[in-house]
């Protein structure tokens, strides 16, 4: 988190765009080579790899658009920024990965039933080895960008290209087995395995994007840490109505604090300033919204107004409202 906090908005935008440009360039290079290899070999596994790479280009372009939109500063109509554009781009990629998986599986079954075998296996193997080298280089750069930026879109793109490693290894194994062992079912069998792997990755990659779009709460450990940081703040009598969410690379938290009802507005403001300073040191880059209440005042209709530091039957709801020292 510290690396992310020290990045300026411009540096983060530059890094995420560089990863998206690299992804698009690699996908275009591999597409050209795989068109040739699929034409020469007639391999279902290679055709599946080609289809996946074609979708990689569309996915990478969607990532590029997503990170560009997310990098735009908050404006009059988007006061919380544009971070969710990354999650939307990630969902586009999930959809494309799913389409790719279905297409590869259908082609593999058709080829298996028709008894079609690949030709010129050596060509397909050479192309797949080159594709592996280019993919490993891209993955290394994406890991660096993800570590620095926590970009949801780049992380999903990274998952996609991780599956490409297995995909290319599968193509090499299928062609090698067919060419040198005579196992005629290797090509469609590996293609089906690749399709299943892509489908699983699509499901996994969708979860974080959906959580981001649905404003899922922070993990319970992170929320408990927030309360621990401010527990002993002088003048703080309690905390309630804690709500948290994540949008792109930015975290948001809002909550009410109880203070002495006889405290002046200035003193109450000083208490909140101390709380915010403590939280910014622990959660840099997070936007906090803190509202003061006279001690004991509670919105009985608020869902999140359960006692925050008391244990409840549901561990997800055992989080807080009372934080007295």
GUTIBA-13496 format. One record per residue (C-alpha): x, y, z. Coordinates in steps of 0.1 Angstrom, whole numbers, padded with zeros to 4 digits, always signed. Each point is the difference from the previous one (the first is absolute). Layout:
GUTIBA-13496
XYZ/...
This chain:
GUTIBA-13496
+0000+0000+0000/+0029+0023+0007/+0012-0001-0036/-0035+0009-0012/-0003+0029+0025/+0032+0016-0013/-0011+0000-0036/-0013+0032-0014/-0032-0001-0021/+0021+0006-0031/+0025-0027+0008/-0027-0026+0006/-0017+0010-0033/+0033-0003-0018/+0007-0035+0014/-0035-0014-0007/+0000+0014-0035/+0035-0015-0007/-0013-0035+0011/-0030+0004-0022/+0021+0011-0030/+0024-0030+0006/-0029-0024+0002/-0015+0013-0033/+0034-0002-0018/+0007-0035+0011/-0035-0012-0010/+0004+0015-0035/+0034-0017-0004/-0013-0033+0011/-0032+0002-0021/+0021+0004-0032/+0021-0030+0008/-0029-0022+0011/-0020+0007-0031/+0029-0015-0020/+0004-0029+0024/-0037-0009+0000/-0001+0001-0038/+0030-0023-0003/-0008-0025+0027/-0039-0002+0000/+0003-0006+0038/-0030+0005+0022/+0022+0009+0029/+0018+0025-0021/-0032+0014-0014/-0012+0004+0036/+0032+0018+0008/-0006+0023-0030/-0036+0007+0010/+0012+0008+0035/+0027+0024-0013/-0025+0018-0023/-0022+0006+0031/+0032+0011+0019/+0002+0029-0023/-0035+0011+0006/+0004-0006+0037/+0033+0020+0001/-0017+0028-0018/-0028+0000+0025/+0026+0001+0028/+0017+0029-0017/-0033+0019-0001/-0009-0010+0035/+0033+0012+0016/-0001+0032-0021/-0035+0008+0013/+0009-0010+0035/+0030+0024+0000/-0022+0030-0007/-0004+0022+0031/-0033+0004+0018/-0024+0024-0017/-0034+0017+0006/-0019-0032-0011/+0024-0025+0016/+0010+0014+0034/+0015-0033+0012/+0022-0003-0031/-0002-0025-0029/+0017-0030+0017/-0029-0024-0008/+0009+0002-0037/+0027-0025+0007/-0025-0025+0014/-0022+0005-0030/+0030-0007-0023/+0007-0031+0021/-0035-0013-0006/+0003+0005-0037/+0031-0022+0001/-0018-0026+0020/-0027-0001-0026/+0025-0004-0028/+0019-0027+0019/-0033-0019+0004/-0008+0003-0037/+0035-0013-0009/-0004-0030+0023/-0034-0010-0016/+0014+0004-0035/+0031-0021+0007/-0020-0028+0016/-0024-0001-0029/+0028-0002-0025/+0018-0027+0020/-0031-0022+0001/-0006+0005-0037/+0036-0010-0008/-0001-0029+0024/-0032-0014-0016/+0014+0006-0035/+0033-0017+0007/+0020+0029-0015/+0037+0001+0009/+0023+0030-0001/+0028+0003-0026/+0035+0016+0002/+0001-0003+0037/+0035+0015+0001/-0013+0034-0013/-0026+0001+0027/+0025-0009+0027/+0025+0028-0011/-0027+0026+0000/-0013-0011+0034/+0036+0002+0015/+0003+0036-0013/-0034+0008+0014/+0011-0013+0034/+0031+0022+0000/-0020+0031-0009/-0027-0008+0026/+0025-0005+0028/+0015+0034-0007/-0035+0016+0001/-0009-0018+0032/+0031+0013+0017/-0008+0036-0009/-0037-0004+0010/+0011-0014+0034/+0021+0031+0006/-0029+0023-0010/-0025-0018+0022/+0023+0002+0030/+0004+0037-0005/-0036+0009-0009/-0024-0027+0011/-0019+0004-0033/-0030-0023-0003/+0000+0001-0038/+0037-0008-0003/-0003-0028+0026/-0028-0016-0020/+0020+0004-0032/+0029-0017+0019/-0022-0029+0009/-0010-0003-0037/+0037-0001-0011/+0008-0025+0027/-0025-0023-0016/+0018+0006-0033/+0031-0017+0015/-0019-0032+0007/-0017+0004-0034/+0033+0001-0019/+0014-0028+0020/-0031-0020-0008/+0004+0006-0037/+0036-0011+0001/-0009-0032+0019/-0029-0008-0023/+0021+0005-0032/+0029-0019+0014/-0021-0030+0011/-0018-0001-0033/+0032+0003-0020/+0024-0023+0019/-0023-0025+0018/-0029-0003-0025/-0026+0009+0027/-0026+0014-0023/-0023+0012+0028/+0026+0021+0016/-0008+0032-0019/-0038+0002+0007/+0006-0013+0036/+0024+0027+0008/-0022+0026-0017/-0029-0010+0023/+0023+0003+0030/+0010+0035-0011/-0037+0009-0004/-0007-0012+0036/+0029+0020+0014/-0011+0031-0018/-0035-0004+0014/+0013-0004+0035/+0022+0031-0003/-0030+0020-0013/-0019-0009+0031/+0028+0009+0023/+0008+0033-0017/-0036+0011+0001/-0002-0001+0038/+0022+0030+0008/-0015+0021-0027/-0036-0007+0012/+0010+0007+0036/+0015+0033-0011/-0031+0010-0020/-0024-0012+0029/+0019+0021+0026/+0009-0031+0021/+0012+0008+0035/+0037-0002+0008/+0011-0034+0015/-0009-0003+0036/+0036+0001+0011/+0006+0033-0017/-0031+0015+0016/+0011-0012+0034/+0034+0015-0006/-0016+0034-0007/-0017-0002+0034/+0031-0010+0018/+0019+0030-0014/-0025+0025+0014/-0011-0018+0032/+0020+0020+0024/-0004+0034-0016/-0006+0026+0028/-0035+0014-0001/-0014-0030-0020/-0029-0017+0019/-0011-0024-0027/-0003-0009-0037/-0031-0011-0019/-0015-0003-0035/+0033-0010-0016/-0002-0005-0038/+0029-0008-0024/+0005-0006-0037/+0026-0001-0027/-0001+0017-0034/+0028-0009-0024/+0032+0007+0020/-0017+0023+0026/-0015-0010+0033/-0028+0019+0017/-0012-0002+0036/-0027+0019+0019/-0012-0002+0036/-0015+0019+0028/+0019+0008+0033/-0015+0006+0034/+0015+0029+0019/-0011+0018+0032/-0032+0018-0007/+0012+0030+0019/+0032+0003-0021/+0003+0031-0022/-0001-0004-0038/+0037+0010-0002/+0010-0026+0025/-0021-0027-0017/+0017+0011-0033/+0034-0004+0016/-0009-0036+0011/-0010-0008-0036/+0032+0015-0013/+0020-0022+0023/-0019-0031-0011/+0005+0008-0037/+0037+0006+0005/+0004-0034+0017/-0020-0017-0027/+0019+0017-0029/+0033-0013+0015/-0014-0035+0001/-0021+0001-0032/+0017+0025-0023/-0020+0012-0030/-0033-0010+0016/-0028+0026+0000/-0017+0002+0034/-0033+0016+0008/-0006+0005+0038/-0031+0013+0016/-0002+0010+0037/-0030-0009+0022/-0007+0007+0037/+0009-0031+0020/-0028-0026-0001/-0018+0014-0030/-0008-0027-0025/-0020-0004-0032/-0021-0029+0009/-0009-0006-0037/+0036-0003-0011/+0011-0035-0010/+0036+0006+0011/-0009+0013+0035/+0007-0032+0018/+0026+0002+0029/+0033-0001-0018/+0022-0015+0026/-0025-0025+0014/+0000-0036-0012/-0031-0010-0020/-0012-0033-0015/+0012+0010-0034/+0037+0007-0002/-0005+0023-0029/-0022+0022+0022/+0021-0002+0032/+0017+0032-0010/-0008+0031+0017/-0018+0027+0015/+0014+0004+0034/+0037+0008+0002/+0004+0013+0035/+0036-0002+0014/
